[in-house]
Amino acid sequence: MRQQYVFTTLTLLILFSLSCSTTLAQAPALAPAPSGPTNVTKILENAGQFTLFIRLLKSTQVANQLLGQLNNSNNGMTVFAPTDNAFSSLKSGTLNSLTDEQKVELVQFHIVPTYLTSSQFQTISNPLRTQAGDSGDGKFPLNITTSGNSVNITTGLTNTSVSGTIYTDGQLAVYQIDQVLQPLQIFAPRPPAPAPAPAKSKNKKATTVADSPDVTPADNSKAATLQNVGLFGVAALVIALSL
């Protein structure tokens, strides 16, 4: 009887342990708490393969601007992040040939000051304005079109597509692209307008008169004297003939 009691007790203990283990295993894992303010460079570092774009974000101070905009306002942001392979496909020395101002504009050209979901790409109005500024033709135009699930991006020099979503939280969206977006303003600037032709003279007659030699008072006096001498000679000849 005692042995049966011990056996029953051990059985109950084993069943209780198994029940606790099963319950713990089925409990859902808690989502990780946010690790501070939204930081685009940290997001890209965690994603990997964006070393060159991160370096540009930091060297141009655009990373600090994004940090302030995302965490001190309600303004949403969309970032198109080129991979390291995208930068390696550029012509050698391209980045080094740019001025500091042009590097800032290049990075800002990859940032849209609006939060855009993948579904919003289908109804967006072109050209899309970026943080680089004027979206007009010949400056910083960015056009987005969709075909099925494909999102295509064109700049006038670059034609690429969104190849993946890196991050999205309702305020910030970061999308992967496989080519660097090259704006016309930097890589194909328009030549300056030619200088206007000099205006033609509208008073040619006045110019001609002004250019003709002046008649001086002395010349007028001389002409009058000659005229008087001629009249005196004619008068003398008339008197001589009458005699």
KEMARKOL-285425 format. One record per residue (C-alpha): residue number from 1; x negated, y negated, z. Coordinates in Angstrom, 3 decimals, decimal comma, padded with zeros to 6 digits. Layout:
REC_resi_xx_yy_zz
REC_NUM_X_Y_Z
...
//
This chain:
REC_resi_xx_yy_zz
REC_1_000,000_000,000_000,000
REC_2_-002,819_-002,345_000,885
REC_3_-004,590_-001,528_-002,361
REC_4_-001,424_-002,325_-004,320
REC_5_-001,115_-005,672_-002,528
REC_6_-004,702_-006,594_-003,347
REC_7_-004,211_-005,555_-006,966
REC_8_-001,057_-007,681_-007,272
REC_9_-002,779_-010,682_-005,741
REC_10_-005,748_-010,426_-008,095
REC_11_-003,403_-010,098_-011,059
REC_12_-001,531_-013,256_-010,089
REC_13_-004,783_-015,177_-009,639
REC_14_-006,013_-014,114_-013,080
REC_15_-002,730_-015,090_-014,725
REC_16_-002,776_-018,491_-012,989
REC_17_-006,334_-019,156_-014,165
REC_18_-005,464_-018,269_-017,744
REC_19_-002,422_-020,530_-017,616
REC_20_-004,503_-023,510_-016,414
REC_21_-007,135_-022,923_-019,085
REC_22_-004,495_-022,814_-021,809
REC_23_-002,856_-026,005_-020,580
REC_24_-006,164_-027,918_-020,533
REC_25_-007,114_-026,700_-023,989
REC_26_-003,834_-027,921_-025,443
REC_27_-004,057_-031,453_-023,932
REC_28_-004,712_-034,077_-026,677
REC_29_-008,049_-035,906_-026,583
REC_30_-007,896_-039,592_-025,696
REC_31_-008,788_-042,105_-028,408
REC_32_-012,124_-043,876_-027,712
REC_33_-011,750_-047,324_-026,195
REC_34_-012,839_-050,304_-028,309
REC_35_-016,540_-051,025_-027,865
REC_36_-016,281_-054,812_-027,909
REC_37_-015,265_-057,399_-030,530
REC_38_-014,762_-056,392_-034,151
REC_39_-018,189_-056,338_-035,788
REC_40_-018,468_-055,722_-039,534
REC_41_-022,176_-054,858_-039,446
REC_42_-021,616_-052,262_-036,701
REC_43_-018,812_-050,715_-038,737
REC_44_-021,079_-050,487_-041,778
REC_45_-023,953_-049,108_-039,718
REC_46_-021,712_-046,326_-038,425
REC_47_-020,563_-045,559_-041,968
REC_48_-024,125_-045,329_-043,324
REC_49_-025,498_-046,094_-046,841
REC_50_-024,950_-049,871_-046,531
REC_51_-028,417_-050,964_-045,351
REC_52_-029,005_-053,624_-048,022
REC_53_-025,578_-055,197_-047,666
REC_54_-026,016_-055,318_-043,868
REC_55_-029,389_-057,008_-044,354
REC_56_-027,811_-059,653_-046,581
REC_57_-024,958_-060,205_-044,124
REC_58_-027,447_-060,881_-041,350
REC_59_-030,042_-062,921_-043,270
REC_60_-027,392_-065,273_-044,680
REC_61_-025,649_-065,648_-041,279
REC_62_-022,372_-064,547_-042,898
REC_63_-022,195_-061,729_-040,339
REC_64_-021,948_-064,289_-037,521
REC_65_-019,253_-066,208_-039,412
REC_66_-017,191_-063,027_-039,787
REC_67_-017,644_-062,174_-036,120
REC_68_-016,259_-065,565_-035,112
REC_69_-013,409_-065,540_-037,627
REC_70_-012,239_-062,044_-036,721
REC_71_-012,370_-062,481_-032,965
REC_72_-011,364_-066,125_-032,510
REC_73_-008,428_-066,376_-034,905
REC_74_-005,579_-064,393_-036,371
REC_75_-006,944_-064,613_-039,892
REC_76_-007,342_-061,245_-041,571
REC_77_-010,321_-060,246_-043,712
REC_78_-011,026_-057,812_-046,517
REC_79_-014,616_-056,814_-047,273
REC_80_-015,787_-055,034_-050,425
REC_81_-019,035_-053,366_-049,349
REC_82_-021,516_-052,262_-052,047
REC_83_-023,530_-049,156_-051,256
REC_84_-027,335_-049,021_-051,316
REC_85_-027,091_-047,224_-054,665
REC_86_-025,081_-050,174_-055,989
REC_87_-027,927_-052,551_-055,166
REC_88_-030,536_-050,191_-056,625
REC_89_-028,729_-050,357_-059,972
REC_90_-029,389_-054,104_-060,213
REC_91_-032,248_-055,314_-062,375
REC_92_-035,535_-055,299_-060,473
REC_93_-036,166_-058,566_-058,636
REC_94_-032,573_-059,773_-058,917
REC_95_-032,085_-060,558_-055,243
REC_96_-035,522_-062,141_-054,868
REC_97_-034,770_-064,493_-057,749
REC_98_-031,777_-065,986_-055,953
REC_99_-031,932_-069,110_-053,816
REC_100_-030,729_-069,012_-050,207
REC_101_-027,521_-070,753_-051,257
REC_102_-026,892_-068,230_-054,020
REC_103_-027,415_-065,327_-051,609
REC_104_-024,779_-066,800_-049,296
REC_105_-022,377_-067,186_-052,229
REC_106_-023,065_-063,614_-053,372
REC_107_-022,183_-062,181_-049,953
REC_108_-019,132_-064,428_-049,594
REC_109_-017,954_-063,273_-053,032
REC_110_-017,452_-059,813_-051,488
REC_111_-015,141_-061,177_-048,769
REC_112_-011,467_-062,069_-049,176
REC_113_-010,019_-064,264_-046,383
REC_114_-006,871_-062,112_-046,237
REC_115_-006,173_-058,654_-044,893
REC_116_-005,263_-056,396_-047,828
REC_117_-003,968_-052,854_-047,595
REC_118_-004,412_-050,445_-050,486
REC_119_-000,719_-050,812_-051,373
REC_120_-001,010_-054,607_-051,567
REC_121_-003,535_-054,331_-054,380
REC_122_-000,662_-053,381_-056,684
REC_123_001,154_-056,703_-056,256
REC_124_-001,740_-059,107_-055,779
REC_125_-001,993_-062,358_-057,762
REC_126_-005,087_-062,904_-059,900
REC_127_-007,605_-064,422_-059,800
REC_128_-008,173_-063,555_-056,167
REC_129_-009,841_-066,265_-054,101
REC_130_-012,886_-065,207_-052,095
REC_131_-014,903_-067,004_-049,448
REC_132_-017,351_-068,049_-052,168
REC_133_-014,877_-070,736_-053,239
REC_134_-013,361_-071,713_-056,586
REC_135_-011,782_-068,712_-058,294
REC_136_-011,425_-070,502_-061,629
REC_137_-012,811_-069,256_-064,919
REC_138_-016,559_-069,699_-065,137
REC_139_-017,138_-069,868_-061,369
REC_140_-016,018_-067,172_-058,924
REC_141_-013,122_-065,284_-060,557
REC_142_-012,203_-061,943_-058,988
REC_143_-009,446_-059,902_-060,610
REC_144_-007,925_-056,729_-059,215
REC_145_-005,762_-054,290_-061,159
REC_146_-004,401_-050,855_-060,299
REC_147_-003,774_-047,738_-062,288
REC_148_-002,087_-045,056_-060,225
REC_149_-004,205_-044,712_-057,091
REC_150_-007,225_-046,375_-058,707
REC_151_-008,079_-049,970_-057,729
REC_152_-010,236_-051,734_-060,330
REC_153_-012,223_-054,921_-059,708
REC_154_-013,607_-057,210_-062,420
REC_155_-015,636_-060,418_-062,203
REC_156_-016,375_-061,168_-065,841
REC_157_-019,753_-059,426_-065,477
REC_158_-018,961_-056,460_-063,219
REC_159_-016,330_-053,797_-063,680
REC_160_-016,035_-051,358_-060,780
REC_161_-013,463_-049,699_-058,545
REC_162_-012,768_-049,063_-054,872
REC_163_-014,209_-045,644_-054,086
REC_164_-013,094_-045,315_-050,469
REC_165_-011,747_-046,935_-047,312
REC_166_-014,380_-047,423_-044,620
REC_167_-012,307_-049,151_-041,952
REC_168_-008,891_-050,687_-041,381
REC_169_-007,186_-051,911_-038,225
REC_170_-004,414_-054,266_-039,355
REC_171_-006,693_-057,320_-039,331
REC_172_-009,890_-056,124_-041,013
REC_173_-010,155_-053,847_-044,045
REC_174_-013,513_-052,650_-045,369
REC_175_-013,612_-050,862_-048,723
REC_176_-016,532_-049,139_-050,425
REC_177_-017,509_-050,143_-053,959
REC_178_-020,255_-048,634_-056,112
REC_179_-021,425_-051,801_-057,887
REC_180_-022,468_-055,220_-056,634
REC_181_-019,867_-057,830_-057,611
REC_182_-021,735_-060,356_-059,760
REC_183_-020,023_-063,771_-060,017
REC_184_-020,341_-065,810_-063,200
REC_185_-021,407_-068,899_-061,256
REC_186_-024,656_-067,207_-060,174
REC_187_-025,528_-064,731_-062,906
REC_188_-024,104_-066,475_-065,999
REC_189_-023,695_-070,188_-065,219
REC_190_-022,311_-072,343_-068,000
REC_191_-024,671_-074,964_-069,495
REC_192_-023,982_-078,573_-068,516
REC_193_-021,732_-080,572_-070,809
REC_194_-023,624_-082,634_-073,448
REC_195_-024,075_-086,335_-072,814
REC_196_-021,507_-088,554_-074,590
REC_197_-022,625_-090,171_-077,878
REC_198_-023,412_-093,930_-077,704
REC_199_-020,438_-096,140_-078,549
REC_200_-020,438_-097,657_-082,052
REC_201_-020,301_-101,452_-082,451
REC_202_-016,805_-102,688_-083,259
REC_203_-017,835_-106,243_-084,344
REC_204_-020,268_-105,717_-087,176
REC_205_-019,537_-109,146_-088,701
REC_206_-020,374_-110,944_-085,489
REC_207_-023,625_-108,981_-085,259
REC_208_-024,570_-109,966_-088,806
REC_209_-023,930_-113,626_-088,123
REC_210_-025,887_-113,469_-084,955
REC_211_-028,830_-111,927_-086,789
REC_212_-028,933_-114,566_-089,593
REC_213_-031,494_-117,444_-089,315
REC_214_-030,224_-120,591_-087,647
REC_215_-030,188_-123,961_-089,488
REC_216_-032,046_-126,480_-087,325
REC_217_-031,140_-130,193_-087,027
REC_218_-034,402_-131,051_-088,808
REC_219_-033,319_-129,075_-091,863
REC_220_-030,006_-130,983_-091,920
REC_221_-031,788_-134,349_-091,837
REC_222_-034,104_-133,386_-094,680
REC_223_-031,229_-132,282_-096,855
REC_224_-029,408_-135,593_-096,253
REC_225_-032,532_-137,603_-097,228
REC_226_-032,926_-135,729_-100,507
REC_227_-029,275_-136,310_-101,259
REC_228_-029,621_-140,082_-100,680
REC_229_-032,714_-140,330_-102,954
REC_230_-030,851_-138,624_-105,746
REC_231_-027,955_-141,090_-105,550
REC_232_-030,348_-144,098_-105,604
REC_233_-032,047_-142,812_-108,739
REC_234_-028,742_-142,436_-110,576
REC_235_-027,711_-145,979_-109,621
REC_236_-031,013_-147,448_-110,926
REC_237_-030,624_-145,655_-114,237
REC_238_-027,106_-147,033_-114,694
REC_239_-028,328_-150,651_-114,111
REC_240_-031,211_-150,249_-116,577
REC_241_-028,935_-149,068_-119,319
REC_242_-026,507_-151,951_-118,815
REC_243_-029,271_-154,500_-119,421
//
